[in-house]
Structures are given as structure tokens and as C-alpha cells.
Amino acid sequence: MATGSEPIVSTRGLTKHYGNGIVAVDSLNLNVRRGEVYGFLGPNGAGKTTTLRMLVGLIKPTSGSAMVAGAAPGSPASLSRVGAIIEAPAFYPYLSGYDNLRLIAIFCGVPVKRVDVALEEVELMPRKQHRFSTYSLGMKQRLGIAAALIKEPDILILDEPTNGLDPQGMVDVRKLIIDLGKGERTVLVSSHLLGEVEQMCTRIGVIQKGRFVAEGTIDELRGAATLTVRAEPAAAAASVLNGEVGPENVKLLQDGSYSVKVDLKRTAEINRRLVQAGADVTELRATERSLEDVFMELTGTEAGL
Amino acid sequence: MRAFLGELFKTVRRPAVWVCVVGLFAVAVTIGYALPWLAETYSPPSAAQGLPQGTTLADFKIALYPINFVRQTLQQWSVLGGVFALILGVLLQGSEYGWGTVKTIYTQRDGRMVMLAGKVGALAVVVLLLVLGLFAVDAASSTGAALLDGKSLDYPDATQILKGIAAMFLIYGFWSLFGLVLATLFRQSAMAIGLGLAYALVVEGLIFGFGGGLLGDWVKKIQEWFPIANTGYLADSFGAITFRRLPAQPGPYADATHAVAVLAAYVVTFVLISALLLRRRDVTS
């Protein structure tokens, strides 16, 4: 995947207050780079949808600024390069899937022949002449993605695209998003499901109560792996560990074991030193923090886990 | 142009729009011509009680003949037919909120003002078809009535027919945009149709019917700036139908120029209010 450092979405201090005193989004600085699949992660009510609505011009920010695809959100210059599904995809129930996409093609000023291409891409060709009102939730979601693809956008903005889908539908839509993210296209996808984001995204931003709490690749967010050490006598073990990696990198856990921040390549060496100091090593293993742990630490919730 | 073509594409494919249009045509034929013709043809002589000596219900059939079809159409359907135009305006805008498609259309390419212009353009096309169809249906019905009664097939001249169509287009333009602005204001169809119907059938008539009776002529000075009164002035400006042995009806309180100016002002105001609401409001549905 060709990801560039140039942001295709950038916000500076983006803020949205509502009249009843609710701060939905608070000074958000978001940077989505070209070509990446960016996961916008947060528990329900964190401000994800409000942010995405601001990025497509449906909601005006109270303060701050944003640029999407090189132009102000909601401007024709920006919208012509953005494909979006915000919350559930909405179409005209009395029109067929094909006619709904034809309508979108007319609105976007793109050739009608793009309709079949987009329907092919989401595997909806067999049902294209059926009314939208007869579509299942998964088909509606795929039609929404087809509609977003019609204008061959530089960036796709997808708001919780697997919401409400059955397990097979979720798998299908995730696979579709992974495929769409291959190549030059940027995908900004919001979700409260960690596993989903982990599968699809190259970089993640975590939002909680309207504020950004972390941003980075999955590995960056997880941080370095740690070594869990249990040895007797504990005092001898602590002495060795403090001497090897420094006391600031050694943490005594409640169960009497030690969590040691150290390059895992030194595991055998640490083991040898402990044995040489007369300690009996009963446990020595690498521990990697899951994204769930990180998410819970950052947001203090278990939402979507 | 993209917005207009898109709006037209989805509007002409919507069954509810044609139910509304055909519904008005059906009502125009049955209530406007068939039932009056049957009543005036087959009523017993006692039904003429209260009419001047020598007058029968059959004397009223002149209103059903082709020479009067423009007057008949305008005077009979400026308000009752306007309700159908109001519903069209509500349907085109209110359903976007109901289905959530408002966010779909505003995230494609053009801005909200362009999309509104497209919708108003598509609404104008449907309203024009409604008016043309109504005049065609009434012309055909009046021809049928004349043929059944063996009367002459004299039609109004082309200028009067065209003026009549233009007047009705303005009247229905007012009603349809009234529906559109109500749907925009309430972001739904049900409330907009309810309030629109209440205004069309009750509110203005009640205020001025009650007030006029109690407070005298100055109430008419106020009424002449209200929309339903002006649809009446405009319809009546085509002249009253005169019936044998019945006194001629007085002319309208205000002339056609006044009525056109007031209705046009309402049309422009409704478009501006809709534009302002759409521009300022967040789309959260």
C-alpha cells in the first residue's frame, strides 16, 4: 500500500458544541494520510459520527477548521472527491438499487456506465433491478458503498459500516473495505469494534468524550512487549532485574511476578543472569498488550469489546 | 442542471406523486362535472325551491359547458386542488427527512442551495403537469357535458386558456411551495401536511369569515394580503359565470395584478425561507 505523509484529511481544533451544553467534539486534530486505511475508534457517543458529519459538511463546526481532499468540507470541490456513508445508508425505497445509483451518478455528474462497475465491485449485480426497500441490511450497506464508489473518490468515509450486520455480513463488508483500501485510495472508517479496526486499518485514532486520546499504528499504540518474570527468592530476582534494565523498567505485579520492559532479544540473557544469581526461575514469558487493553486504558470503557 | 435532472429523475418515478396528480383529476371529473351534471339533470322540481321563479337546477348546467371551463377550473379548484399541490410540495421535501436521504443528496457534489434549486425546478415541472392535466380533464369533461346535452361546443379563446393556465400555475406554485417550506421547517411530512391542510381548509377562512362578520370592511383590507384570498381574487378575475334570472355576482375585492403580486411575493418568500433554513441547519438525521 502506498501511503504518503501528505494528509488528505486534516482538522485543527475542530469543535462542535450543541445548544444544550453538550460538547460533542472538542479541539480535534486529526490527520489522515493519503492511501492509508485509517480507523477512527471510540466507544458509542464518543463523537465519531459528529466528526465525520463535519468532514462531509452535514454539520458546521462551532470552531476550528478542516480540509478534506484539499478543500473545505461540504464544498463541491471536496464532495466531488469524497465518497461517504454516514450512519445507515439512506436511499429511495421505491427505486431499484440500480436506479438509486443512477440518481447518484446524475447528481455527481459521472457517466451512468459507472453504475454497473460500482455494483460489480460490491457484488450486487444480481439484485440490481430490485427495489431498495426489499434489500437486506447487508445489501443496503453494500449499495451504500457502491454509491460512495461511483465518483471514484480519493477518500472513502465510512461510519460504522458493519453496524447491525449479521456475522457473515460483517465479514463481507470488512473484506470489501480491506480490498478497497488496497492501492491509492484512502479509507477513513469509524468503529467501536476493536477487532474490526485491527483487521482493516493501518493507523488508528482513538476518540473519547469528543477528545483525541491517542493516534498511531496498531504496534505504536500497543507499545513494546514486556517480559513477565517469576523467580525465587524474589529479592534476588529484583536485584538482578534492576541491575540489568534499571529499576524504572521493572514493575512488581500483584501476583508477585515482575513485568520488565526490555528488548525481548535479551530474554535468554536475563534468564542466565537470574540463574547465575541463584534464583529459581519458574516463569519467563513475553507479554504483548492487546489493543483491547490499550483501548480500555485510554477510554476507561469496555464498549464494543 | 445536475441537481434538477436528478430531482426530476426521482420525482417522476415516485408512485405517490402520480397518485396525487391522478387523484386530483379523478376528483375534478367526479365532483366538478359528473355529480353536478347528474344532480342538475335528474333532480326533481322540488329541488329548485328557493331559486327565483322560473329558474331550475338545469339553468346551472351552463357552468359545465366548454365556454366556462377555464372559469370553472379556476374557481372550483384554486383551493381544493391547491391541497393536492401542497401535498406534492410536502412529499418532495418531507420524505427526504423521513428516509434520511437528505444526508445522501447533500454529500454528493453540489451545495445545498443548488440542490434546493433543483428540487424547486422539479416541483415546478410536476405542478405544471398537474395544471395542464387539470385543464385538459376539465376541457374534456365540459365537452362531454355539452355533447350529452346537445349544446354547442364553444370554447374560450386561446389567450384566456393560456392566462388561466398561467394563473393556476401561480396558484399551485404558491401551494406547493407552502408545502415545501412547511416540510423544511418541521423536517417531516406529517406535521407539514396537517398544518397545511388546517390552513387551507380552516384557518384563513375562519379568521376572516368570523372577523369580517363582526368587525366590518376593514378586515378585508387585511385579508387582501393573505394568500387564499388572493387565489380567490385571481380566479375571480376571469369573470363570474352568469346564470339566467340570477343577479350577477360582484367582482373580486382586489384585481388580478394585486393578486399576482401578492402570490408571487409568497412564492419568493417561501423559497427564501427554505433556503435560509437549509443553509443554516445541521443535518443530524
Contacts between the chains, C-beta under 8 A, distances in Angstrom:
chain1	res1	chain2	res2	distance
A	53	B	103	8.0
A	53	B	282	7.6
A	53	B	283	7.2
A	53	B	284	7.4
A	56	B	107	4.8
A	57	B	106	7.1
A	57	B	107	7.2
A	58	B	103	5.6
A	58	B	106	6.3
A	58	B	107	6.8
A	58	B	282	6.7
A	58	B	283	4.0
A	58	B	284	7.6
A	59	B	282	4.3
A	59	B	283	6.9
A	59	B	284	6.9
A	60	B	282	6.2
A	74	B	106	7.8
A	74	B	111	7.3
A	75	B	111	7.3
A	76	B	109	5.7
A	76	B	110	5.9
A	76	B	111	6.1
A	79	B	107	6.2
A	79	B	108	6.4
A	79	B	109	5.2
A	79	B	110	7.9
A	80	B	109	5.1
A	82	B	107	7.4
A	84	B	107	5.1
A	86	B	103	5.6
A	86	B	107	7.1
A	87	B	100	7.8
A	87	B	103	7.9
A	88	B	100	7.0
A	89	B	104	7.6
A	90	B	99	5.7
A	90	B	100	3.5
A	90	B	101	4.8
A	90	B	103	6.3
A	90	B	104	5.0
A	91	B	99	7.5
A	91	B	101	6.6
A	91	B	104	6.6
A	92	B	10	5.7
A	92	B	14	7.7
A	92	B	99	6.7
A	92	B	101	6.3
A	93	B	99	6.5
A	94	B	13	7.0
A	94	B	14	5.8
A	94	B	15	6.2
A	94	B	16	7.9
A	95	B	10	6.6
A	95	B	13	6.2
A	99	B	9	7.9
A	99	B	13	6.7
A	102	B	9	7.2
A	103	B	6	5.6
A	103	B	9	5.6
A	103	B	10	5.6
A	104	B	104	7.7
A	104	B	108	6.3
A	106	B	2	6.1
A	106	B	5	5.4
A	106	B	6	4.2
A	106	B	9	5.9
A	107	B	2	5.9
A	107	B	3	6.8
A	107	B	6	4.4
A	107	B	105	6.6
A	107	B	108	4.1
A	107	B	109	6.0
A	107	B	110	7.1
A	108	B	2	7.6
A	108	B	108	5.2
A	108	B	109	4.9
A	109	B	2	5.1
A	109	B	109	6.3
A	147	B	104	7.5
A	151	B	108	7.8
A	151	B	109	7.4
